[in-house]
Amino acid sequence: MKRICLAVCALLLLLGMGSRPAAAYPYYAQMAYDNPREATGKIVCANCHLNAMPARAEVPQAVTPGQVFTIKVGIPYDLSKQQVLGDGSKGGLNVGAVVVLPEGFRLATEEEMTEEQRQETAETYITPYSDEKPNILLVGPLPGEQHQEIVFPVVAPDPKEDSSVAFMKYRVYVGANRGRGQINPDGSLSNNNVFRAPATGRLASIATVESDLSDLPAELAALVPPEYELPGTRVLSFETENGIQNLVVPPGPELVVNVGDSVQEGDPVTNNPNVGGFGQAERDLVLQSPDRVKWLVAFLAAVAITQLLLVLKKKQVELIQAAELLG
């Protein structure tokens, strides 16, 4: 079933990228992974978004049971940058985020949120990762220009109602991506990559698809995979010691070689069009007992009163001693 879902998502991705600038797809992780955070600590978005970029996370230091609080995820990037879309054109970057909360924590409903929290989350559609993991939250794709920061409203659990939860310190894991990935859900390379020479030799010719595959010789057209059957796709033919070797370059990446240039195996033949990437952050969150807070306040008040009484007693003794000396 997962393979079928992946294939459908890949088809939608490849067919739809040319018509819309959607570029951040955290939901694809749901199709392939039961848990988006691997045992190594890596969030699986990094499997497709290979470039490392920063991610910011603002998490309260402590919360109490039933409290509705917010986690803010910052996704900074240069807003002047544009990315390569599926059809080779340029467009703005989209963003997405994943928040892995401790078990028991969940997404707040609209009724539970304050008016301020409703306004902060009005333009974002946040969903749980799955029915089995409501503590993992997803959002995206969203236009990056308007969503440099994404707010997640969260409800803290009550250990009195959930025996699996305890008053203690927990870890919150955040992942944030901007722009398209370099790997499609089906494992193939997207056009948001550097393409490299398949062998050492000389670039003999460049054939370009102007409108459809009929623009290419039949033997070259047969080399073009379905996802690259777009205007602007190029087939580079290299003369090597083992004969002619071909490389299909989809629309988007710009060639940095010309016919007649000599190349070594693995040399880049295009620029790197990727301007996005993925980042992770971890923060501590304490589930604090209100009773402990009350007892702490009472203890501090008792200490303050005791200190005050000691000072007053000291002043009283000093006055008595001064009176005895005068007498």
C-alpha positions as a printed NumPy array, in Angstrom:
array([[  0.   ,   0.   ,   0.   ],
       [  2.83 ,   2.397,   0.878],
       [  4.491,   1.768,  -2.486],
       [  1.228,   2.595,  -4.272],
       [  0.868,   5.817,  -2.279],
       [  4.455,   6.773,  -3.034],
       [  3.939,   6.142,  -6.735],
       [  0.776,   8.257,  -6.782],
       [  2.49 ,  11.094,  -4.899],
       [  5.477,  10.968,  -7.218],
       [  3.187,  11.142, -10.255],
       [  1.308,  14.106,  -8.809],
       [  4.577,  15.804,  -7.977],
       [  6.036,  15.361, -11.436],
       [  2.871,  16.341, -13.277],
       [  1.944,  19.23 , -11.028],
       [  5.181,  21.085, -10.43 ],
       [  4.977,  22.863, -13.739],
       [  1.599,  24.359, -12.909],
       [  2.177,  25.509,  -9.353],
       [  5.187,  26.596,  -7.29 ],
       [  4.56 ,  24.18 ,  -4.414],
       [  7.964,  23.026,  -3.287],
       [  7.953,  21.799,   0.288],
       [  6.228,  18.472,   0.835],
       [  6.56 ,  17.239,   4.442],
       [  3.444,  15.097,   3.91 ],
       [  5.427,  12.72 ,   1.691],
       [  7.166,  11.478,   4.844],
       [  3.8  ,  10.127,   6.018],
       [  3.656,   7.823,   3.017],
       [  6.973,   6.124,   3.631],
       [  7.781,   6.345,   7.361],
       [  5.819,   5.321,  10.446],
       [  7.936,   7.785,  12.418],
       [  9.626,  10.8  ,  10.791],
       [ 12.432,  10.793,  13.359],
       [ 14.884,   7.963,  12.885],
       [ 16.787,   6.19 ,  15.664],
       [ 19.869,   8.261,  14.816],
       [ 17.932,  11.459,  15.547],
       [ 17.714,  12.492,  11.905],
       [ 14.336,  13.704,  10.689],
       [ 13.56 ,  11.984,   7.405],
       [ 12.983,  15.219,   5.461],
       [ 16.79 ,  15.345,   5.244],
       [ 16.653,  12.287,   2.964],
       [ 15.214,  14.421,   0.141],
       [ 16.359,  17.921,   1.121],
       [ 20.096,  17.339,   1.062],
       [ 21.343,  20.865,   1.649],
       [ 21.766,  21.939,   5.29 ],
       [ 20.019,  25.161,   6.304],
       [ 19.302,  26.682,   9.735],
       [ 16.093,  26.145,  11.687],
       [ 14.994,  28.131,  14.731],
       [ 12.656,  26.918,  17.473],
       [ 11.097,  28.865,  20.339],
       [  9.748,  26.547,  23.045],
       [  8.572,  27.549,  26.554],
       [ 10.924,  26.565,  29.348],
       [  8.071,  25.011,  31.358],
       [  4.327,  24.38 ,  30.993],
       [  1.603,  23.061,  33.286],
       [ -1.02 ,  20.342,  32.624],
       [ -3.773,  21.452,  30.263],
       [ -1.936,  24.613,  29.306],
       [ -2.276,  25.735,  25.677],
       [  1.074,  27.112,  24.571],
       [  2.795,  27.844,  21.273],
       [  5.949,  26.572,  19.625],
       [  7.371,  28.922,  17.005],
       [  9.49 ,  27.525,  14.177],
       [ 11.625,  29.988,  12.224],
       [ 12.559,  29.15 ,   8.63 ],
       [ 15.01 ,  31.849,   7.511],
       [ 16.287,  32.181,   3.965],
       [ 17.172,  34.876,   1.452],
       [ 13.821,  36.096,   0.128],
       [ 15.46 ,  37.383,  -3.036],
       [ 16.282,  33.808,  -4.067],
       [ 14.126,  31.907,  -6.539],
       [ 14.173,  28.177,  -7.085],
       [ 13.918,  25.98 , -10.143],
       [ 10.433,  24.499, -10.533],
       [  9.551,  21.174, -12.115],
       [  9.193,  22.647, -15.597],
       [ 12.492,  24.54 , -15.391],
       [ 10.987,  27.951, -14.715],
       [ 11.784,  30.013, -11.619],
       [  9.481,  30.656,  -8.672],
       [  9.378,  31.46 ,  -5.006],
       [ 10.294,  28.977,  -2.294],
       [  7.677,  27.167,  -0.248],
       [  8.278,  26.012,   3.3  ],
       [  7.189,  23.183,   5.573],
       [  7.887,  22.028,   9.118],
       [  7.705,  18.991,  11.395],
       [  7.445,  19.193,  15.199],
       [  7.998,  16.007,  17.203],
       [  6.456,  16.532,  20.638],
       [  6.734,  14.218,  23.659],
       [  4.041,  11.572,  23.815],
       [  0.849,  12.902,  25.351],
       [  1.206,  16.394,  23.924],
       [ -1.154,  17.207,  21.059],
       [ -2.364,  19.903,  18.68 ],
       [ -4.761,  22.385,  20.295],
       [ -8.245,  22.715,  18.865],
       [ -9.588,  26.094,  17.792],
       [-11.893,  26.174,  20.828],
       [ -8.959,  25.659,  23.194],
       [ -6.854,  28.462,  21.706],
       [ -6.911,  32.103,  22.734],
       [ -7.903,  34.78 ,  20.241],
       [ -4.247,  35.719,  19.798],
       [ -3.3  ,  32.105,  19.076],
       [ -6.142,  31.817,  16.546],
       [ -4.838,  34.856,  14.7  ],
       [ -1.274,  33.5  ,  14.699],
       [ -2.377,  30.187,  13.161],
       [ -5.19 ,  31.444,  10.917],
       [ -3.298,  30.889,   7.653],
       [ -1.676,  27.563,   8.497],
       [ -3.23 ,  24.122,   8.25 ],
       [ -1.478,  21.914,  10.795],
       [ -2.219,  18.201,  10.991],
       [ -1.09 ,  15.303,  13.198],
       [  1.363,  12.903,  11.562],
       [ -1.025,   9.977,  11.968],
       [ -3.794,   8.671,  14.208],
       [ -1.184,   6.649,  16.074],
       [  1.153,   9.646,  16.539],
       [ -0.916,  12.752,  17.336],
       [  2.133,  14.175,  19.124],
       [  3.914,  14.708,  15.784],
       [  2.694,  17.746,  13.834],
       [  3.099,  18.659,  10.157],
       [  2.511,  21.787,   8.12 ],
       [  3.251,  22.732,   4.517],
       [  3.7  ,  23.568,   1.784],
       [  3.215,  27.27 ,   2.526],
       [  4.494,  30.348,   0.665],
       [  7.851,  31.109,   2.217],
       [  7.593,  34.878,   1.826],
       [  4.595,  34.992,   4.203],
       [  5.69 ,  32.208,   6.538],
       [  9.194,  32.864,   7.775],
       [  7.813,  31.778,  11.139],
       [  5.196,  29.072,  11.745],
       [  3.267,  28.852,  15.023],
       [  2.132,  25.487,  16.422],
       [ -0.55 ,  25.612,  19.182],
       [ -0.041,  22.728,  21.604],
       [ -1.879,  21.335,  24.628],
       [  0.134,  19.88 ,  27.521],
       [ -1.116,  16.563,  28.961],
       [ -2.209,  15.956,  32.544],
       [ -0.419,  13.097,  34.375],
       [ -3.539,  12.652,  36.524],
       [ -5.467,  11.667,  33.387],
       [ -2.668,   9.948,  31.46 ],
       [ -0.511,   7.558,  33.494],
       [  2.106,   7.38 ,  30.723],
       [  2.985,  11.037,  31.292],
       [  5.101,  12.286,  34.187],
       [  6.234,  15.63 ,  35.531],
       [  9.727,  15.818,  34.061],
       [ 11.92 ,  17.378,  31.385],
       [ 11.238,  16.364,  27.78 ],
       [ 12.836,  17.011,  24.394],
       [ 11.094,  18.656,  21.461],
       [ 12.48 ,  18.008,  17.958],
       [ 11.867,  20.437,  15.122],
       [ 12.59 ,  20.138,  11.403],
       [ 12.103,  22.899,   8.844],
       [ 12.607,  22.811,   5.082],
       [ 12.481,  25.466,   2.412],
       [ 12.468,  24.846,  -1.331],
       [ 12.228,  21.65 ,  -3.329],
       [ 14.182,  18.532,  -2.518],
       [ 16.85 ,  16.842,  -4.59 ],
       [ 15.259,  13.389,  -4.378],
       [ 11.724,  12.636,  -5.562],
       [  9.493,  10.341,  -3.469],
       [ 10.165,   7.499,  -5.922],
       [ 13.933,   7.835,  -5.397],
       [ 14.72 ,   9.548,  -8.704],
       [ 16.654,  12.804,  -8.977],
       [ 14.655,  15.997,  -9.321],
       [ 15.841,  18.765, -11.624],
       [ 16.993,  20.656,  -8.515],
       [ 20.431,  18.996,  -8.697],
       [ 23.931,  19.292, -10.117],
       [ 24.282,  16.894, -13.071],
       [ 27.713,  15.361, -13.681],
       [ 29.584,  13.811, -16.572],
       [ 29.011,  10.032, -16.773],
       [ 32.536,   9.327, -18.084],
       [ 35.804,  10.953, -19.118],
       [ 35.706,  12.248, -22.666],
       [ 34.649,  15.1  , -24.926],
       [ 31.199,  16.66 , -25.226],
       [ 30.28 ,  15.87 , -28.817],
       [ 26.729,  17.247, -29.081],
       [ 23.762,  18.712, -27.22 ],
       [ 20.224,  17.842, -28.356],
       [ 17.368,  19.91 , -26.91 ],
       [ 13.662,  19.186, -26.661],
       [ 11.963,  22.282, -28.045],
       [  8.329,  21.164, -27.795],
       [  8.194,  17.349, -27.488],
       [ 10.347,  14.238, -27.939],
       [  9.848,  14.312, -31.693],
       [ 12.509,  17.041, -31.724],
       [ 15.139,  14.405, -30.834],
       [ 16.469,  11.51 , -32.857],
       [ 14.63 ,   8.326, -31.978],
       [ 17.654,   6.77 , -30.267],
       [ 18.016,   9.804, -27.977],
       [ 14.283,  10.201, -27.346],
       [ 14.225,   6.645, -26.01 ],
       [ 16.705,   7.668, -23.284],
       [ 14.49 ,  10.388, -21.804],
       [ 12.542,   9.17 , -18.733],
       [  8.849,  10.111, -18.532],
       [  9.406,  12.729, -15.829],
       [ 11.856,  14.601, -18.09 ],
       [  9.628,  14.706, -21.193],
       [  9.415,  18.5  , -21.038],
       [ 10.499,  21.361, -23.28 ],
       [ 14.038,  22.364, -22.363],
       [ 15.302,  18.868, -21.598],
       [ 18.755,  18.274, -23.075],
       [ 20.592,  15.117, -24.049],
       [ 24.375,  15.477, -23.844],
       [ 26.444,  13.   , -25.866],
       [ 30.044,  12.366, -24.796],
       [ 32.761,  10.681, -26.871],
       [ 34.626,   8.329, -24.526],
       [ 37.055,   5.427, -24.806],
       [ 34.064,   3.082, -24.578],
       [ 32.063,   4.858, -27.254],
       [ 29.261,   7.397, -26.985],
       [ 27.71 ,   7.902, -23.553],
       [ 24.667,  10.083, -23.024],
       [ 23.384,  12.16 , -20.137],
       [ 19.822,  13.483, -19.88 ],
       [ 19.6  ,  16.896, -18.196],
       [ 16.07 ,  18.142, -17.362],
       [ 15.045,  21.788, -17.77 ],
       [ 16.208,  24.076, -14.992],
       [ 19.926,  23.512, -14.324],
       [ 22.128,  25.646, -16.576],
       [ 24.892,  23.982, -18.586],
       [ 28.443,  25.017, -17.713],
       [ 30.046,  23.122, -20.622],
       [ 29.973,  23.621, -24.395],
       [ 30.325,  21.285, -27.348],
       [ 33.974,  20.342, -27.732],
       [ 34.86 ,  20.68 , -24.027],
       [ 36.781,  17.85 , -22.379],
       [ 35.456,  16.545, -19.066],
       [ 36.485,  14.071, -16.404],
       [ 34.065,  11.526, -14.996],
       [ 32.091,  13.179, -12.199],
       [ 32.784,  16.746, -13.325],
       [ 29.726,  19.015, -13.041],
       [ 28.177,  19.847, -16.399],
       [ 25.483,  22.092, -14.869],
       [ 25.34 ,  24.679, -12.134],
       [ 23.778,  23.904,  -8.762],
       [ 20.249,  25.364,  -8.894],
       [ 19.354,  24.443,  -5.307],
       [ 18.731,  27.456,  -3.061],
       [ 16.78 ,  25.656,  -0.321],
       [ 17.509,  23.038,   2.28 ],
       [ 16.536,  21.455,   5.585],
       [ 17.468,  22.12 ,   9.195],
       [ 16.809,  20.593,  12.62 ],
       [ 16.689,  21.925,  16.173],
       [ 16.131,  20.432,  19.622],
       [ 14.774,  22.15 ,  22.717],
       [ 13.998,  21.17 ,  26.326],
       [ 10.477,  21.423,  27.713],
       [  9.532,  20.837,  31.353],
       [  6.086,  19.6  ,  32.304],
       [  5.755,  21.291,  35.672],
       [  3.384,  20.335,  38.47 ],
       [  1.287,  23.292,  39.722],
       [  1.543,  21.873,  43.246],
       [  5.323,  22.012,  43.056],
       [  5.128,  25.623,  41.977],
       [  2.791,  26.433,  44.859],
       [  5.075,  24.701,  47.372],
       [  8.083,  26.491,  45.901],
       [  6.337,  29.85 ,  46.263],
       [  5.351,  28.961,  49.814],
       [  8.921,  27.911,  50.638],
       [ 10.37 ,  31.131,  49.2  ],
       [  7.796,  33.171,  51.121],
       [  8.668,  31.311,  54.332],
       [ 12.385,  31.96 ,  53.766],
       [ 11.711,  35.657,  53.135],
       [  9.573,  35.976,  56.289],
       [ 12.184,  34.11 ,  58.35 ],
       [ 14.927,  36.409,  57.085],
       [ 12.806,  39.455,  57.934],
       [ 12.11 ,  38.157,  61.454],
       [ 15.808,  37.495,  62.001],
       [ 16.654,  41.05 ,  60.953],
       [ 13.972,  42.479,  63.281],
       [ 15.188,  40.293,  66.133],
       [ 18.754,  41.448,  65.549],
       [ 17.628,  45.099,  65.67 ],
       [ 15.74 ,  44.398,  68.921],
       [ 18.822,  42.847,  70.532],
       [ 20.951,  45.773,  69.414],
       [ 18.51 ,  48.244,  70.993],
       [ 18.489,  46.307,  74.288],
       [ 22.302,  46.205,  74.347],
       [ 22.496,  49.915,  73.631],
       [ 20.029,  50.667,  76.471],
       [ 22.036,  48.562,  78.956],
       [ 25.255,  50.403,  78.063],
       [ 23.577,  53.789,  78.636],
       [ 22.094,  52.608,  81.94 ]])
